[in-house]
């Protein structure tokens, strides 16, 4: 119920289940039986969903999604998928932006906020 002027998401994912299924840390465990039940579904059983993909559907304010191509924690494809979900849901498509930062910048998962052009991009 709180109105905001805009939302900026840095290195976001769609939802916690999809993030868990795609983050590099879980790659070795994905091959084992029960991975989905024991790991991916455990948070849902605890009532934790982190549904960014559902939340962006109800936003009306400007939305800016930032993702580095060399993000080793949250794959950029999840940021792109979140953008596509929001873009479909927004009536005014111009309010949804997705900016990627090239791998050569070395921003990874944690350093987009250090990019010198970030204030201008957000503005």
C-alpha positions as CSV (number, residue, x, y, z in Angstrom):
1,X,0.0,0.0,0.0
2,X,3.0,2.3,0.1
3,X,3.6,4.4,-3.1
4,X,7.2,4.8,-4.2
5,X,8.6,7.0,-6.9
6,X,10.6,4.3,-8.5
7,X,12.2,0.9,-7.9
8,X,15.8,-0.1,-8.7
9,X,16.8,-3.7,-8.6
10,X,20.5,-4.7,-8.7
11,X,21.3,-8.2,-9.7
12,X,17.8,-9.6,-9.0
13,X,16.3,-13.0,-9.5
14,X,12.8,-14.1,-10.4
15,X,12.0,-16.1,-7.3
16,X,14.0,-18.0,-4.7
17,X,13.2,-21.4,-6.2
18,X,14.4,-20.5,-9.6
19,X,17.5,-18.7,-8.1
20,X,18.3,-21.9,-6.2
21,X,18.0,-24.0,-9.3
22,X,20.3,-21.7,-11.3
23,X,23.0,-20.4,-9.0
24,X,26.4,-21.9,-9.6
25,X,26.8,-23.0,-6.0
26,X,24.0,-25.6,-6.4
27,X,25.4,-27.0,-9.7
28,X,27.0,-30.0,-8.2
29,X,23.9,-30.9,-6.1
30,X,21.4,-30.7,-8.9
31,X,22.3,-34.2,-10.2
32,X,21.4,-35.9,-6.9
33,X,17.9,-37.3,-6.3
34,X,15.9,-35.3,-4.0
35,X,17.6,-32.0,-4.8
36,X,14.4,-30.3,-5.7
37,X,12.5,-31.5,-2.6
38,X,15.3,-31.1,-0.1
39,X,16.7,-27.8,-1.3
40,X,14.4,-26.0,-3.6
41,X,11.1,-26.8,-2.0
42,X,12.4,-26.4,1.6
43,X,12.0,-22.7,1.6
44,X,8.5,-22.9,0.2
45,X,7.6,-25.3,3.0
46,X,8.9,-22.7,5.4
47,X,6.7,-20.0,3.8
48,X,9.6,-18.2,2.1
49,X,9.1,-17.5,-1.6
50,X,10.7,-14.1,-2.5
51,X,8.5,-13.7,-5.6
52,X,10.0,-10.8,-7.4
53,X,8.4,-12.1,-10.6
54,X,5.0,-11.7,-9.0
55,X,5.8,-8.4,-7.3
56,X,6.9,-6.6,-10.5
57,X,3.5,-7.4,-12.0
58,X,1.7,-5.1,-9.6
59,X,4.1,-2.1,-9.9
60,X,3.1,1.0,-11.7
61,X,6.2,3.2,-10.9
62,X,9.3,3.2,-13.0
63,X,11.4,0.0,-12.7
64,X,15.1,-0.2,-13.4
65,X,16.8,-3.6,-13.4
66,X,20.6,-3.6,-13.4
67,X,22.7,-6.7,-14.0
68,X,26.3,-7.4,-14.7
69,X,27.1,-10.0,-17.4
70,X,29.8,-11.5,-15.3
71,X,27.6,-12.0,-12.2
72,X,28.8,-15.3,-10.7
73,X,26.1,-15.5,-8.0
74,X,22.8,-14.7,-9.8
75,X,22.9,-15.5,-13.5
76,X,22.0,-12.5,-15.7
77,X,19.3,-14.7,-17.4
78,X,17.2,-14.4,-14.2
79,X,17.5,-10.6,-14.3
80,X,16.5,-10.6,-18.0
81,X,13.6,-13.0,-17.2
82,X,12.4,-10.7,-14.5
83,X,12.6,-7.7,-16.9
84,X,10.5,-9.6,-19.5
85,X,7.9,-10.5,-16.9
86,X,7.6,-6.8,-15.8
87,X,7.6,-5.5,-19.4
88,X,4.7,-7.8,-20.3
89,X,2.7,-6.6,-17.2
90,X,3.3,-2.9,-17.5
91,X,0.8,-0.9,-19.4
92,X,3.4,1.9,-20.0
93,X,6.3,-0.2,-21.3
94,X,8.6,2.9,-21.2
95,X,8.6,2.7,-17.4
96,X,10.6,-0.6,-17.4
97,X,14.3,-0.6,-18.2
98,X,17.0,-3.3,-18.2
99,X,20.6,-2.3,-18.2
100,X,23.5,-4.8,-18.4
101,X,27.1,-4.1,-17.7
102,X,29.7,-5.8,-19.9
103,X,31.9,-8.5,-18.4
104,X,35.0,-6.5,-19.2
105,X,34.1,-4.0,-16.4
106,X,34.4,-6.8,-13.8
107,X,31.5,-5.6,-11.7
108,X,30.3,-9.1,-10.9
109,X,27.5,-9.5,-8.4
110,X,28.6,-6.9,-5.9
111,X,30.1,-3.9,-7.6
112,X,27.5,-2.3,-9.9
113,X,27.0,0.4,-7.3
114,X,30.7,1.4,-7.9
115,X,30.2,2.1,-11.6
116,X,30.9,5.8,-12.1
117,X,28.0,6.3,-14.5
118,X,25.4,4.7,-12.2
119,X,24.0,8.0,-10.9
120,X,23.3,9.2,-14.4
121,X,21.8,5.9,-15.4
122,X,19.4,5.9,-12.4
123,X,18.5,9.5,-13.0
